[in-house]
Amino acid sequence: MLIRPELKLHCQRGKQRQWIRRAVLLAAVFHCVFVPSTAWADVGGAVPPEQILRTWNFDPVLLLNLLFLCWLYRRGDSDRFRRGTRDSPAAYRRRLAFAGGMLALILALVSPLDALSEQLSSAHMLQHLLLMMVAAPLFLLAVSTRTLFVGLPGIWRRRINAWRRYRFSRRLSAVCWNPLFAWSLQLIVLWFWHVPRFYQAALNHLAIHDLQHLSFFFSALVFWRVLLDPNPHQRLNWGVGALYLFAASLQTMALGVFLALSPHVWYPAYQERPLAWGLTPLEDQQSAGFLMWMPGAMMYGVIAALLLAYRLQESRLESQCA
């Protein structure tokens, strides 16, 4: 069958526009991942307490990351709608969890808390707790791997499927599903970034600071995934999960105790900045330590209790159906 020249030219132009859109999207993602944000472009500059509420972080790279995440979730959720499962109660709970996770990210990275974390060690600690103990588990409750995978453009999905065939990718996936690896990864990331030398480097360099936040968030995703995966065969049972969380609370508590009871300031960047807020540097560090010691460690206990209640309810429903 002959193809008219006009139709052939139209198809060629359509393919060109499609490749242009893909190139623009790929460039945007590359920029988000590899170009450091300007969130701390004014590192070292003091913000007066009366102006702190006006210091929202509208860094375009950060906002583009958040919009890209919402776009992926929206595309994946539309796939559920096509399969007729979008309006189920579980779907509404997932959307609510996603909204809570996005709110936690906005509070940690966009709200004035981001500028306040430059002035106070305790605010910086609160920022890290929001990323690791609020945003990460909420995202795992809302977004499955399939949701994000379906949200990707078709060419990316084909490339990922091809990569999955390699033995290395299967081994890497098996390692990430290992609870001991997930627990150890969070332990290493948490203690590594609170060593004074590396913590100070993150305060003074934009790229290192972005890497610190990314490592906190993604290590928390790996940590919580073995507990919150929707597939019951790939998550820990409630008994092992409770021990898993209890062991994690001990490491968080230990770091908080060291910070709170230390007789000297660990981080030189906070030697003078807390004075404008009516705190001595040591009092500010003690507040940060108590945040990790008490609320941080208690979060693991609260989530363990919620998981236990959910598992008991799930078992009761299964027994009633049987």
Disulfide bonds with the S-S distance in Angstrom:
none
